[in-house]
Amino acid sequence: MAPSFDPQTNLVYVNAQRGFTLYYLDLNANNKPEGHQGGAASPLWADNVLVAIDFETGKIRWSRTEEEGSSHPGILTTAGHLLFTADFSGNLLALDVEDGRVLWHTYAGGFLDSSPMTYQLDGRQFVLTAVGDVVYAWTLPTAAF
């Protein structure tokens, strides 16, 4: 879950997870802990939250909560005032950096557990995302230029 800093907004954007998990010690017949952690865990509830934090004050400017589940998407902010991340349903999201409003989304074909990246080629900007063992390059149609 890589965070991103936008120097235009002075905000740090962080994907986090809130939840409750029951942890317990698991002992074998000799009353010794099993495994390398000596126990086990049972997740009870979790949700994902994207938070925009003012890095100077530490105050939360905005946040958006996703549905229950576990997801670890990265975050990319651009000079074009966009934030790219993903949701638990496998959608690539383009958000407004000022308020977290969804400007565009598309189903990317699976979970996006890595950070998006961007590059420019022949005047066109591309956003790359990895889904499983496939890398997708997203861009606007050439008619938009």
N, C-alpha and C positions, 0 to 999 in steps of 0.2 A: 504494500500500500504506500506508494511513493507520493509524498505531498508535493505541492507546487507553490511558488511565490510569484505574485504579479506586482512588479514595481510600479505599475500605473495605478493600481488600487491600494497598494500597501497592505494587501491581504495575503495570508497564508491559507491555502486550501488543503484540508486533510480529510481523508476517508477514515472513519473509525467504526468500531463495532461496540454496541452496548448489549448487555445480556446477563443472564443468570445461568450458572453451571454448578452442578453438584459434584464436588471432588471427594473421593473417598480412598482410604488405604485398603489395599487388597493383599491379604496375607495368605501364604501357602500353608500346607499341613504342618510345617515346622515353625509356624508363627513368624515367618520372615516375609518381607515385602517381595512381591513378584515383579519382574520386569525392571527396566532401567529407571522408571519413575516411582516404582513402589506403590502404584495405585491406578486409578482409572477416573474417568470423568463422564458425566451424563449431562449434555447440554439441555437446558429446559426452555430457554427463550433467547433470541438474539435478533437485533435489527441493525441495519447499516445506516450511518448518518454521514453526510458530507457537510463539513463545517468550514465557514469562511471566518478566519480570525484576524483581527487587526493586530499586526505584529508589534506595534508600539504600545498599545494599551492592554492587549490580551483579551479584549472583549470580542464576543461573537457578533459579527455583523449579520449573518444569516446562516441558516442550516436547512437541510432537506433530508427527511427520513425516508428510507426505502423500506420495502416490505421485509417481513421476517426472512431469515436465511443467513447464509454465510457467503460473502463475496469479498474479493480483495482487489478491486480495480485501482489502477494508478490514475494520476491526474496530470493533465497538460494544460497550461495557460498559454495563450498566444498574444502577440502584439496587436492582433485584430480584435481584442477584447472578447475572446471566447475561452471557455473552459471545456475541455474534452475529458470525459470519464465514462463509466458504464454503470448500469444498474444490475440488480440480482437476476433479472429476466434475460440478460444477455443483450440488452440494447446499448449501442453506442450513443452517448448523449453529447450534444453541444449546448452548453448553458451560458447564460449571461453572467459575467463575472461579478456584476454589481448586486444581483439579487437572487441568483440561482435558478432563474426561470428557464425552462426548457425551450430552446429555440429550434432544435432539430433533433430527431432521433431515428434510428433504424435498427432492426434486428441484425446482429452481426454473425449469427450462426452458432453461437455458443457463448460460454463465459469468457469475459475479457479480464483475466487476472493479472495482466501486465500493464505497464504504462504506455499510453499512446506516445508517438513521436511524430515530428513533422519535418519536412524538407521542401525546398522549392526547386523546380526543374523547368526551364524554359518559361519562366514567368508564372507558372502555376504552382500553388501550394498543395501539398499532399499531406494527409494524416495517415499514419500507419498504425494498425492494430494487429495483435496476434491473437488468434483464437485456436487453441489446440496447437496443431502443427502447421497451420495456415496463416500467412501474413497477408492482410488486406491493405490496399492503398485506396483512400477515399479522397475525392476532389470534386470540385464543382464542374458541371459540363462546360465544354469549350465555348458554347454559346453565351455563357455568363460573362465571358471576358470581352 
